[in-house]
Structure formats: C-alpha cells, structure tokens
Amino acid sequence: MCTACGKNLAAVNCYRNGQVHYRSRCDSCIRKGRKKKPAVPRWKRAGYKKKVVCDRCGFKFRLQSQSLVFHIDGNLNNTNFTNLRTVCLNCVAEIIHSEVEWKPGDLAPDM
C-alpha cells in the first residue's frame, strides 16, 4: 500500500534475484508530489497531550509549537506520564546547556 494516501497499491520499482521490490508511494502520489505522512510520536501514541503551560517555569503557550515534550530519564521508549514533561523553548535551551539528562521526545511537526 502507498504510504502517502494509504489507498492505492505502491508501484513496482524493480525485480532483483526473483523478488519484486516496491516503491513507497503509488504512481498517482508520485506524480502529484505527495509525501509520506510523518510518524506519530511515541508520547502521542501513549495518550500524552502537551500542556498549556511549561512544567519548568510556568510560561503559558499561545501556540503549541512553542513547546516540546521531554523524557526525564532520557529513555525515549519510557512513555509513562510521570516521565514526560511539556517544556517551553526557553527552558529547552537551559536544559540542553545544563547537566540534566532530559531528552526531547520524538519530534514531529505540530498541526
């Protein structure tokens, strides 16, 4: 199946050693320039939603793009809500330059 539209069958790319290799998108999506849909972050799949305020400094966001989700223990597979924090971009800079082990979650464009 096409990774862009999810409807049509993907086009055949080539035949190698008796095996068929497919493209990731169908002919229609390739012609129209449709790209592959971005992956949903692990924290979002677990049901976590970004908060309206920064967990570190209390800054109130006007836009969701002003925040990132960080994993406190640094393990990106640990999606327990107690391990996740919504942080403003100013605090992100402070976290990166400090010796805190927090790591940003799967980055995805905000819609």
TAGIJO-V911743 format. One record per pair of residues at least 6 apart in sequence whose ideal C-beta (glycine too) atoms are under 8 Angstrom apart, sorted by the first residue. I is the first residue (numbers start at 1). J is the second residue. Records with the same first field share a line. If there is no record, write none. Layout:
BEGIN
I=J  J
END
This chain:
BEGIN
1=7  8  9  10
2=8  9  10  24  25  26  28  29
3=10  24  25  36  37
4=24  25  26  29  34  35  36  37
5=25  26  28  29  34
7=26
8=26  27  28  29
9=26
10=22  23  24  25  26
11=22  23  25  26  27  30
12=20  21  22  23
13=21  22  23
14=21
15=21
23=30
24=36
25=34  36
38=108  109
39=106  108
40=108
41=69  105  106  107  108
42=76  77  79  105  106
43=69  71  79  84  105  106
44=108
45=79
46=79  81
48=69  79  81  84
50=64  67  69  86
51=67  86
52=60  61
53=59  60  61  86
54=61  67  86  87  88  91
55=85  86  87
56=85  87  88  91  94  95
57=88  90  91
59=66  88  90  91
61=67  88
63=110
64=110
65=110
66=88  89
67=86  87  88  89
68=86  87  89  92  104  105  107
69=84  85  86  87  104  105
70=84  85  86  87  92  95  102  103  104  105
71=78  83  84  102  103  104  105
72=83  84  85  101  102
73=83  101
74=101  102  103
75=83  103
76=103  105  106
84=105
85=102
87=95  102
92=104
95=102
END
